């Protein structure tokens, strides 16, 4: 096959309620070769658990507003009505320059905006096995006050309601190893889809003297 045929890398949206384990599953996708993360900007303060690895670009409200004015975001939203989060466009540019599939861990509002701009983007929704298990995980993290836990549970209900609108795949995270294999299988299947490989197959066919 002709390796020089150009196809846009995948844009993968990973969403799910807080506590569904979506960050871990996003990491499983990033463990695959030819993938890269989108690092979001946020005005939320850094948590103590976030000091050792880079998951966000923490910015001030003023910096965030300036980025909005300069149209630097592919999407942005106010999450939990409190802090702003946004996906800088630069990651999409970098993904296209390097040919790496781009993985966005964003909320449902962000997914709606990305799907509108890039209809070919693929949405993967991560679900907890039950409401009780989600609540147990949120409490177990010990990072949020009671009010915040209740807010996240209410938000989970709203997000699950929006599932049918923007998502192509659903993975239930009852066993992180199996769910990890599931998300990797989704990416592998997408990479092998006939729609994405049409150009390559055509080129191969031409080398046989065939016509499309
Ligand atoms: P957390 O504050 O717990 O890290 O994230 C809160 C929520 O914001 C999660 O649902 C997460 O997926 C979402 N989020 C993180 N980055 C972005 C982003 O760039 N855009 C949008 N729309 N949501 C984001």
Boltz pocket constraint, residues with backbone or C-beta under 6 A from the ligand:
constraints:
  - pocket:
      binder: B
      contacts: [[A, 14], [A, 15], [A, 16], [A, 17], [A, 18], [A, 40], [A, 41], [A, 44], [A, 75], [A, 76], [A, 77], [A, 79], [A, 85], [A, 86], [A, 87], [A, 105], [A, 106], [A, 107], [A, 108], [A, 109], [A, 110], [A, 111]]
      max_distance: 6.0
